[in-house]
Amino acid sequence: MLLELSNDESRVLKETLDTALATLLEERARAEARELQEALGRRYAFIQSLQRRLEPLVDSEEVYA
C-alpha cells in the first residue's frame, strides 16, 4: 500500500504518533498486569517503528508512507 501525504499531513501524523508514544509510556507505567504491560510495549514498538519511517520524509515536498 502506498499513501501520499502533504507536508502538513505528515507533520500532523508525526505529532499524533509522538503523542501516542507518550501516552503509551504512561499507560504502561500504570499497568499492573504483566500481560497488559507487554501488550502496551509491543504497541509502543510498532508505533515507534512507524514514526521512525515517517521522520525522514516529513520535510520533503511529497511524502509517501
Sequence and secondary structure as in RCSB ss.txt:
>XXXX:A:sequence
MLLELSNDESRVLKETLDTALATLLEERARAEARELQEALGRRYAFIQSLQRRLEPLVDSEEVYA
>XXXX:A:secstr
   EE HHHHHHHHHHHHHHHHHHHHHHHH  SHHHHHHHHHHHHHHHHHHHHHGGGTTSSSEE 
